[in-house]
Amino acid sequence: MIDAPLAFAAALVGLLFGIVHFAALRRTVELYTHARGGFAATALTLGRVAAAVVLFSLTAKLGALPLLSALLGFLLARWLALRAARRSA
């Protein structure tokens, strides 16, 4: 029964990471669209990808259930980010 709290924690971590990830993605898009991309946009992109690899690698070491829970939280954050972007457009 220890799997349920671990899965919940992984989902929460995935959600929080996803919120930060998609906020950084939005900032990256703003940098590129205002012709100020350059190093900052590239660094943000590489940082986002590296952080995602680290997060999902660590959760994969914990097992399939934590990995899928973290992915579920991440996808929920994606849905929230898309919803917010559609409302602001």
Secondary structure, DSSP 8 states (H G I E B T S, - for coil): -THHHHHHHHHHHHHHHHHHHHHHHHHHHHHHHTT--HHHHHHHHHHHHHHHHHHHHHHHHH-HHHHHHHHHHHHHHHHHHHHHHHHH-
